[in-house]
């Protein structure tokens, strides 16, 4: 097969796949559920931040990094850019999935070309691998599901291919290979940090081998790692606290909540293998595994010195690149082990390894063509191709059935009508927060926000009702509320009580009721004109911020109030007026402590540690006898990755305020983070003591 014919055939595979995907999307027309709407919101946010979509504009790098507090921003940047070109409807936004699928096919075909020698003989093999990837039910499902697993799978596959090219002891070790390997690893990590489950063991293996192969490889390794760190650190430095918290909730807490099997249990190790027939298709898996057994049997039967070895033809093991197959197997097995060790299990999490597994199964399929050539040599020009086409045709059945069954599970509902009735999806409309009490696949805070902000709109949804404490703030402050009649979805009993409180309070008036399937309905409620909202958060915030001066006892009421306010005010409209008021007060009196506390807390909530540190430094001068400004300043300085400065702050604070447990702990912690490892024993003692001291203060406050 010529190079041009191969490229045209690969392009045809992508075009046919894209055509099938677009036909599916035209018939799907479903409301995006929780995760899908969340990722659509992220794409919308990033498209607005780049100035590509109406309703936003460029406001600097910090504002851009604010939009990705838990997951890196690359996929959302690409998806938001495509959304600006294709449109912001779910089916239009899904065009980005076709682009990610094209990248996946390109990476798989390129990797397959490395597995066979010579290259002209490898092109048919690479094309077969691309076809099997295009037909795999799990990957077909990801092409019609707006989540991050498809871009993650594409970039991880690309990274493994380029990393293997650089690792190759014979043809690797060149600078352009090191650069492309590092760049593709960086791209995968900037899509989703779970790429580490697959890339970390592969990187470790490649690094160990590079350290053994001379100074040139070692320099390339260091340069590549420097490139990866330089690309990841700006985002990680800005969002490391929220990333750690989000990862803990998504991995550890989610695994415990869902009852996933332990990583070392037999059930845990069998979790992903049992999914393979459904994810890859029974025909593809069975034929591929049988072909691999046939290949192994022929290798054993002929032996390395057999004169019949060349009779295996162009598909024979003699034409395989042993080192390339070694890299694929190491990457696949190591990545599988690391993924299996992750406590949280989900069908999608194994997706980045499926292309490598399909490459291995493609070798089994290829071996059946070789066997046919041996068995019926007079028909060798056409019989293997016919049999492979028939087998691939049979393998499409599983994917087609899965996609057709999903069409029957479409989520339909009056979401768009509800959002428009509340003033969403309208360019130039005032920022609005719609309180969402139910949580169903067709109506939840995520898809309310997505539909409410389409077309330049400014309506966001926020979920309240998970706690009994939500009742009073909603009745006092909320303007718009949506309730459900019938199925409430995945909510607690407290949400049902909030539902009844809204209906019976007399504060809200029914605007409209929207029927949904099954005879149930949703209802939209608006605050009555004769029941004005209570004074806003702007009036309460300064006093709450000044409560920080009292130490731990001021934290709980403060952050409880902030958490509720961020649900009632999804646009954070309280921040700008407070900032103006505080600056006006400081213009009149630079020593105004309340204004300083207000600006410091606003900086903390906005994730601006340098600005917060400056305000706490001013408070150290205004309140020289209070140790808490120094403690807070040290904390935000550590959060800003400047432990050396934090060590100087805590050392000076200890001299001014004496040996207080929290200051001692912060001093030890900042010193250790600065490189003073000899203070680890002291930190191991002082940090628990500080925790006990804070807990004791809180208990004393509660008892009083």
RAHUTA-V658639 format. One line per field, one symbol per residue. ss: DSSP state (A for helix, B for strand, O for the rest). psi: psi as a letter, one per 30 degrees, with the letter a starting at -180 (. if undefined). burial: I if it has 24 or more other C-alpha atoms within 12 Angstrom, else O. Layout:
ss = ???
psi = ???
burial = ???
This chain:
ss = OOAAAAAAAAAAAAAAAAAAAAAAAAAAOOOOOAAAAAAAAAAAAAAAAOOOOOOOOOOOAAAAAOOOOOOOOAAAAAAAAAAAAAOOOAAAAOAAAAAAAAAAAAAAAAAAAAABOOAAAAAAAAAAAAAAAAAOAAAAAAOOOOOOAAAAAAAAAAAAAAAAAAAOOOOOOOAAAAAAAAAAAAAAAAAOAAAAAAAAAAAAAAAAAAAOOOAAAAAAAAAAAAAAAAAAAAAAAAAAAAAAAAAAAAAAAAAAAAOOOOOOOAAAAAAAAOOAAAAAOAAAAAAAAAAAAAAAAAAAAAOOOOAAAAAAAAAOAAABOAAAAAAAAAAAAAAAAAAAAOOOOOAAAAAAAAAAAAAAAAAAAAAAAAAAAAAOAAAOOOAAAAAAAAAAAAAAAAAAAAAAAAAAOOOOOOAAAAAAAOOOOOOOOOOBBBBBOOBBOOBOAAAAAAAAAAAAOOBBBBBOOOOOOAAAAAAAAOOBBBBBBOOOBOOOAAAAAAAAAAAAOOOBBBBBBBBOAAAOBBBBBBBOOOOOOOOOAAAAAAAAAAAAAAAAAAAAAAAAAAAAAAAAOOOOOAAAAAAAAAAAAAAAOOOOAAAAAAAAAAAAAOOOAAAAAAAAAAAAAAOOOOOAAAAAAAAAAAAOOOAAAAAAAAAAAAAAAOOOAAAAAAAAAAAAAOOOAAAAAAAAAAAAAAAAAAAAAAAAAAAO
psi = kleeeeeeeeeeeeeeeeeeeeeeeffdhlkkadeeeeeeeeeeeeeeefgfkkgalkgleeeefffiffklfeeeeeeeeeeeeflgleeeffffeeeeeeeeeeeeeeeefffkkleeffeeeeeeeeeeeffkeeeeeffgjilfeeeeeeeeeeeeeeeeeefkfegagleeeeeeeeeeeeeeffekfffeeeeeeeeeeeeeeeffgleeeeeeeeeeeeeeeeeeeeeeeegeeeeeeeeeefdeeeeeefhkllfgleeeffeeeffeeeefkeeeeeeeeeeeeeeeeeeeeelfgkffefffafglffgkjeeeeeeeeeeeeeeeeeeffkekklefffeffeeeeeeeeeeeeefeeeeeeeeiffgfffeeeeeeeeeeeeffeeeeeeeeeeffgkjklgeeeeeefgglhjkflkkkkjkjeljlefjlfefeeeefglgglhklkkklfflfffeeeefefkekkklkjbkfaillefeeeeeeeeefffekkkelkjlllgfallkkkkkkfgilllkafeefeeeeefffffbeffeeeefeeeeeefeeiffhffeeeeeeeeeeefeejfgjeeeeeeeeeeeefghieeeeeeeeeefeeeiffkfeeeeeeeefeefghifeeeeeeeeeeeeegaikeeeeeeeeeeeefffiffgeeeefeeeeeeeeeeeeeeeeeef.
burial = OOOOOIOOIIIOIIOOIIOIIIOIIOOIIIIIIIOIIIIIIIIIIIIIIIOIIIIIOOOOOOIIIIIIIIIIIIIIIIIIIIIIOOIIIIIIIIIIIIIIIIIIIIIIIIIIIIIIIOIOIIIIIIIIIIIIIIIIIIIIIIIIIIIIIIIIIIIIIIIIIIIIIIIIOOOIIIOOIIIIIIIIIIIIIIIIIIIIIIIIIIIOIIIOIIOOOOOOIIOIIOIIIOOIOOIIOOIIIIIIIIIOOOIOOIIIOOOOOOOIIOIOOOOIIOIIIOIIIIIIIIIIIIIIIIIIOIIOOIOOOOOOOOOOOOOIIIIIIIIIIOIIIOIIIIIIIIIIIIIIIIIIIIIIIIIIIIIIIIIIIIIIIIIIIIIIIIOOOOOOOOOIOOIIOOIIOIIIIIIIOIIIOOOOOOOIIIIIIIIIIIIIIIOOOOIIIIIIIIIIIIIIIIIIIIIIIIIIIIIIIIIIIIOOOIIIIIIIIIIIIIIIIOOIIOIOOOIIIIIOIIIOOOIIIIOIOIOIOOOOIIIIIIIOOOOOOOOIIIOOIIIIIIIIIIIIIIIOOIOOIIIIIIIIIIOIOIIOOIIOIIIOOOOOOOOIIIIIIIIIIIIIIIIIIIIIIIIIIIIIOIIOOIIIIIIIIIIIIIIIIIIIIIIIIIIIIIOOIOOIIIIIIIIIIIIIIOOOOOOOOOIOOIIOOIOOOIOOOOOOOOOO
